[in-house]
């Protein structure tokens, strides 16, 4: 989600703009998202000190935290390349805004955030390739943090912001990816390593397009869910407009009991249900191509068919 006061806010506020997908957001026991940008006012944009001709810094009103809560969000990831768009002050205001609205956050260095649902304790950790976040590039350190979380929670959710960006980045590569000179990490190696350390599921963002879903040791890795809110901030033409709400039901430990990829399309940068299921159909193709022996069969409507081996 990238929202900008400077570039223009959605008409009628965020609640109204996201009303068509509110039911799906609120249906889960815990709903989480990736917040790219700040909920703050004032401060100095990072773009003021960068020599690049093109720079994006996002700042939305602090009151939008309450809109996110009203829409059903329980937690947002702060480990990404926009959470420090307005420096330390912008991030501090963002955290304060989220706290006032009753939304948790994760993604700071060494941070583990816990929530409880149906008597089950769930841990959330966010990683990105930046010094101000839990470090995606330090795989051994990430594994140690996951092991610590697993000692205190039955389910450990890892969120990653990794990979190069753009319409030509649909496939999940092997090895490290770079973008604008930045090391954006080795998403496959990182995801496998944290699951080996005890993570239950890995959820990805960063490429601004969807990527395939892998079944690894019976656990689910969604390498990118694409854009979700990009009103006047993110391009949404073609595959850049394919998005999703991923709904999963996990047993303690991470065994997948049910999963559905709810297809979303961005219209003017705002999420709308996609009755043509374009996103789910693309997901099926990408998953089969990138993980030929390690993917679920996915119906055209996005429902995962769980083989007997994934239920044990």
C-alpha positions as CSV (number, residue, x, y, z in Angstrom):
1,X,0.0,0.0,0.0
2,X,1.4,3.3,-1.1
3,X,-0.6,6.5,-0.4
4,X,0.5,10.1,-0.8
5,X,-1.1,13.4,0.4
6,X,1.1,15.2,-2.1
7,X,0.1,13.2,-5.1
8,X,-3.6,13.1,-4.2
9,X,-5.7,11.0,-1.7
10,X,-8.5,8.7,-2.8
11,X,-11.9,10.5,-3.0
12,X,-14.0,10.0,0.1
13,X,-11.1,8.7,2.1
14,X,-9.5,5.3,2.3
15,X,-12.5,3.5,3.9
16,X,-14.7,4.4,1.0
17,X,-12.0,3.7,-1.6
18,X,-11.4,0.2,-0.3
19,X,-15.1,-0.6,0.5
20,X,-15.4,-3.1,-2.4
21,X,-12.7,-5.3,-0.8
22,X,-13.6,-4.7,2.8
23,X,-15.5,-7.9,3.3
24,X,-12.5,-10.0,2.2
25,X,-10.2,-8.0,4.4
26,X,-12.4,-8.4,7.5
27,X,-13.1,-12.1,7.0
28,X,-9.8,-13.2,8.4
29,X,-8.9,-13.8,12.0
30,X,-5.7,-11.7,11.4
31,X,-5.3,-9.4,8.4
32,X,-1.9,-8.0,7.5
33,X,-0.5,-5.8,4.8
34,X,2.7,-4.1,3.7
35,X,2.6,-0.3,4.3
36,X,5.0,1.5,1.9
37,X,5.4,5.0,3.1
38,X,4.5,6.9,6.3
39,X,1.5,8.1,8.2
40,X,2.9,11.4,9.1
41,X,3.0,15.2,8.5
42,X,5.9,17.5,8.0
43,X,9.5,16.4,8.0
44,X,12.1,16.3,5.2
45,X,11.6,13.9,2.3
46,X,14.4,11.5,1.4
47,X,14.2,12.8,-2.1
48,X,15.6,16.1,-1.0
49,X,19.0,14.5,-0.5
50,X,19.0,12.2,-3.5
51,X,20.6,13.1,-6.8
52,X,18.3,10.8,-8.8
53,X,16.0,12.4,-11.3
54,X,13.2,10.1,-10.3
55,X,12.4,9.6,-6.6
56,X,9.3,8.6,-4.8
57,X,8.5,9.4,-1.2
58,X,5.1,8.7,0.3
59,X,3.3,10.4,3.2
60,X,-0.3,9.9,4.1
61,X,-2.3,11.5,6.9
62,X,-1.9,9.9,10.4
63,X,-5.7,9.5,10.5
64,X,-5.4,6.9,7.8
65,X,-4.3,4.4,10.5
66,X,-7.9,4.4,11.8
67,X,-9.2,3.8,8.3
68,X,-6.9,0.8,8.0
69,X,-8.2,-0.5,11.3
70,X,-11.8,0.0,10.2
71,X,-11.1,-2.0,7.1
72,X,-9.9,-4.9,9.2
73,X,-6.1,-4.6,9.3
74,X,-4.5,-5.9,12.4
75,X,-0.8,-5.6,11.5
76,X,1.3,-3.8,8.9
77,X,4.9,-4.6,7.8
78,X,7.3,-1.7,8.1
79,X,10.3,-3.5,6.5
80,X,10.5,-2.0,3.1
81,X,12.2,0.8,1.1
82,X,9.6,3.5,1.9
83,X,9.1,3.3,5.7
84,X,11.9,5.9,6.1
85,X,10.7,8.2,3.3
86,X,10.4,11.0,5.8
87,X,13.2,10.0,8.1
88,X,13.2,9.1,11.8
89,X,10.4,11.5,12.5
90,X,8.1,10.1,9.8
91,X,8.6,6.6,11.0
92,X,8.0,7.5,14.6
93,X,4.8,9.3,13.7
94,X,3.7,6.3,11.7
95,X,4.2,4.0,14.7
96,X,2.4,6.4,17.0
97,X,-0.5,6.6,14.5
98,X,-0.7,2.8,14.3
99,X,-0.6,2.4,18.0
100,X,-3.4,4.9,18.5
101,X,-5.6,3.0,16.0
102,X,-4.8,-0.4,17.6
103,X,-2.7,-1.7,14.7
104,X,0.4,-3.7,15.4
105,X,3.6,-3.4,13.2
106,X,6.7,-5.4,12.6
107,X,9.9,-5.1,10.6
108,X,12.3,-3.2,12.8
109,X,15.8,-4.7,13.5
110,X,15.4,-7.7,15.9
111,X,11.6,-7.1,16.2
112,X,9.2,-9.9,16.8
113,X,5.5,-9.0,17.1
114,X,3.0,-11.4,18.7
115,X,-0.7,-11.6,18.2
116,X,-3.1,-14.2,19.6
117,X,-6.2,-15.7,17.8
118,X,-8.4,-18.6,19.0
119,X,-5.9,-19.2,21.8
120,X,-3.0,-19.6,19.4
121,X,0.0,-17.3,19.6
122,X,1.3,-16.1,16.2
123,X,4.6,-14.3,15.7
124,X,5.3,-11.8,12.8
125,X,8.7,-10.8,11.5
126,X,9.4,-8.5,8.6
127,X,12.7,-8.4,6.6
128,X,14.1,-6.0,4.0
129,X,17.6,-5.3,2.6
130,X,18.1,-2.1,4.6
131,X,20.0,-1.2,7.7
132,X,16.9,0.4,9.3
133,X,14.9,-2.9,9.0
134,X,15.4,-6.5,10.1
135,X,18.1,-7.4,7.6
136,X,17.1,-9.6,4.6
137,X,20.7,-9.9,3.6
138,X,21.7,-11.5,6.9
139,X,20.2,-15.0,6.5
140,X,21.9,-16.5,9.5
141,X,20.7,-13.6,11.7
142,X,17.2,-14.0,10.3
143,X,17.2,-17.7,11.1
144,X,18.2,-17.0,14.7
145,X,15.3,-14.5,15.0
146,X,12.9,-17.0,13.6
147,X,14.1,-19.7,16.0
148,X,13.5,-17.3,18.9
149,X,10.0,-16.5,17.7
150,X,9.2,-20.2,17.2
151,X,10.0,-20.9,20.9
152,X,7.3,-18.5,21.9
153,X,4.6,-19.0,19.2
154,X,2.9,-21.9,17.5
155,X,2.9,-20.1,14.1
156,X,5.6,-17.8,12.7
157,X,4.8,-15.5,9.8
158,X,7.7,-14.1,7.9
159,X,7.2,-11.1,5.6
160,X,9.8,-10.2,3.0
161,X,10.4,-7.2,0.8
162,X,12.7,-8.6,-1.8
163,X,13.5,-8.6,-5.5
164,X,13.8,-6.3,-8.5
165,X,10.8,-4.3,-9.6
166,X,8.7,-3.9,-12.7
167,X,6.4,-5.6,-15.2
168,X,9.2,-7.8,-16.4
169,X,9.9,-9.2,-12.9
170,X,7.1,-11.8,-12.8
171,X,9.4,-14.8,-12.4
172,X,11.2,-15.7,-9.1
173,X,14.8,-16.0,-10.0
174,X,17.6,-18.1,-8.5
175,X,20.3,-16.0,-6.8
176,X,20.6,-12.4,-5.8
177,X,18.6,-9.7,-7.5
178,X,19.7,-6.1,-7.9
179,X,17.6,-3.0,-8.6
180,X,18.9,0.6,-9.0
181,X,22.2,-0.5,-7.7
182,X,20.7,-2.1,-4.5
183,X,21.2,-5.6,-3.4
184,X,17.6,-6.8,-3.1
185,X,18.5,-10.2,-1.7
186,X,18.1,-13.8,-2.8
187,X,14.4,-14.4,-2.1
188,X,14.5,-18.2,-2.7
189,X,17.5,-18.8,-0.4
190,X,16.1,-16.6,2.3
191,X,12.6,-18.1,2.2
192,X,13.9,-21.6,2.3
193,X,16.3,-20.8,5.2
194,X,13.7,-19.2,7.4
195,X,11.3,-22.1,6.9
196,X,14.2,-24.5,7.7
197,X,14.6,-22.5,10.9
198,X,10.9,-22.8,11.9
199,X,8.9,-20.3,9.9
200,X,5.3,-21.4,9.1
201,X,4.7,-19.2,6.0
202,X,6.6,-16.6,4.0
203,X,4.7,-13.7,2.4
204,X,6.4,-11.4,-0.1
205,X,6.2,-7.9,-1.6
206,X,8.6,-5.6,-3.5
207,X,8.5,-6.5,-7.2
208,X,5.1,-4.6,-7.7
209,X,3.8,-7.6,-9.6
210,X,2.6,-11.0,-8.5
211,X,5.0,-14.0,-8.4
212,X,4.4,-17.7,-8.1
213,X,3.6,-19.6,-4.9
214,X,6.0,-22.4,-3.9
215,X,5.3,-25.4,-1.7
216,X,8.5,-26.0,0.3
217,X,8.6,-28.7,3.0
218,X,4.8,-28.5,3.0
219,X,4.9,-24.8,3.8
220,X,3.6,-21.9,1.7
221,X,5.9,-19.3,0.2
222,X,4.1,-16.4,-1.7
223,X,7.0,-14.5,-3.3
224,X,5.0,-11.4,-4.2
225,X,1.4,-10.5,-3.9
226,X,1.8,-7.4,-6.2
227,X,0.4,-3.9,-5.5
228,X,-2.7,-3.4,-3.5
229,X,-3.3,0.4,-3.1
230,X,-1.4,2.7,-5.4
231,X,-3.7,5.7,-6.0
232,X,-1.6,8.2,-8.0
233,X,1.5,6.5,-6.6
234,X,2.1,3.2,-8.4
235,X,1.6,2.2,-12.0
236,X,-1.2,-0.3,-12.5
237,X,-1.3,-1.1,-16.2
238,X,-1.2,-4.7,-17.5
239,X,0.4,-7.1,-15.0
240,X,1.1,-4.2,-12.6
241,X,-2.6,-4.2,-12.0
242,X,-2.9,-7.8,-11.1
243,X,-3.2,-8.2,-7.3
244,X,-4.6,-10.5,-4.7
245,X,-5.7,-11.1,-1.1
246,X,-4.2,-14.4,0.0
247,X,-6.3,-16.1,2.6
248,X,-4.7,-19.1,4.3
249,X,-5.7,-21.3,7.2
250,X,-2.7,-22.8,9.0
251,X,-2.4,-25.5,11.7
252,X,0.1,-24.9,14.6
253,X,3.5,-25.2,13.0
254,X,2.4,-24.1,9.6
255,X,0.7,-27.0,7.9
256,X,-1.6,-25.6,5.3
257,X,-5.3,-26.5,5.9
258,X,-6.8,-24.2,3.3
259,X,-5.7,-21.5,0.9
260,X,-7.3,-19.2,-1.6
261,X,-5.8,-16.5,-3.9
262,X,-8.6,-13.9,-4.1
263,X,-8.1,-12.2,-7.4
264,X,-7.9,-8.4,-7.3
265,X,-7.5,-5.9,-10.1
266,X,-6.3,-2.3,-9.6
267,X,-8.6,0.3,-11.1
268,X,-7.1,3.8,-10.9
269,X,-4.7,2.4,-8.3
270,X,-7.5,1.1,-6.1
271,X,-8.3,-2.6,-5.5
272,X,-11.4,-4.1,-6.9
273,X,-12.7,-7.8,-7.0
274,X,-11.7,-9.4,-10.3
275,X,-14.5,-11.8,-11.4
276,X,-12.4,-12.9,-14.4
277,X,-9.8,-14.3,-12.0
278,X,-6.9,-12.9,-14.1
279,X,-4.6,-12.8,-11.1
280,X,-5.3,-16.4,-10.1
281,X,-4.8,-17.6,-13.7
282,X,-1.5,-15.9,-13.9
283,X,-0.5,-17.3,-10.5
284,X,-1.2,-20.8,-11.7
285,X,1.1,-20.3,-14.7
286,X,3.9,-18.7,-12.8
287,X,3.8,-21.3,-10.0
288,X,4.0,-24.2,-12.4
289,X,6.8,-22.6,-14.4
290,X,9.0,-21.4,-11.5
291,X,8.3,-24.4,-9.2
292,X,7.5,-27.3,-11.5
293,X,7.7,-30.0,-8.8
294,X,6.9,-27.8,-5.8
295,X,3.6,-26.1,-6.2
296,X,-0.1,-26.6,-5.5
297,X,-2.7,-27.1,-8.1
298,X,-4.8,-23.9,-8.1
299,X,-8.3,-23.8,-9.4
300,X,-9.2,-20.9,-11.8
301,X,-11.1,-19.3,-8.9
302,X,-7.9,-19.3,-6.8
303,X,-8.7,-22.1,-4.4
304,X,-5.7,-24.3,-3.7
305,X,-6.2,-28.1,-4.0
306,X,-4.3,-29.6,-1.1
307,X,-2.8,-33.0,-1.9
308,X,-2.8,-35.6,0.9
309,X,0.9,-35.1,1.4
310,X,0.3,-31.5,2.5
311,X,-2.2,-32.5,5.1
312,X,0.1,-34.8,7.1
